[in-house]
Amino acid sequence: MANVTLEGTFRSVLLLQPRNNDRAALVAWFRQHDILGLAVREAGCLASELQVPLAPEGPIMVTAVWESAEAYAGWREHPVRATFSGDIERLTEPEAPPAVSGVYAIALTVEKP
């Protein structure tokens, strides 16, 4: 996104608490199913990152930049999401703890070409 300005775009933030703090399983699942890539290919997502806190516990954060708030809403309702909702429920706790200040390692990233 070196030549793209982010002004006028929209960022979404999703916090996911890995079940039993198994971050590796959740990151592997995102990678195996190319979840971030789906958002870029199937909706108005410009870029997305999955970030893992350096702290030993805490939620994984998924952020994305969208062309519009409507594009994000469209992704939330996209039929492809139904195909993996059972997996995400199996891999995460029902509620993620609140985000805290800290440093996150970027584990996955996808950008629109």
HELIX and SHEET records of a PDB file:
HELIX    1   1 ARG A   19  ASN A   21  5                                   3    
HELIX    2   2 ARG A   23  GLN A   32  1                                  10    
HELIX    3   3 ILE A   35  GLU A   42  1                                   8    
HELIX    4   4 ALA A   69  ARG A   76  1                                   8    
HELIX    5   5 PRO A   79  THR A   83  5                                   5    
HELIX    6   6 SER A   85  LEU A   91  1                                   7    
SHEET    1   A 4 PHE A  10  LEU A  16  0                                        
SHEET    2   A 4 ILE A  60  TRP A  66 -1                                        
SHEET    3   A 4 CYS A  45  PRO A  53 -1                                        
SHEET    4   A 4 TYR A 104  GLU A 111 -1                                        
END                                                                             
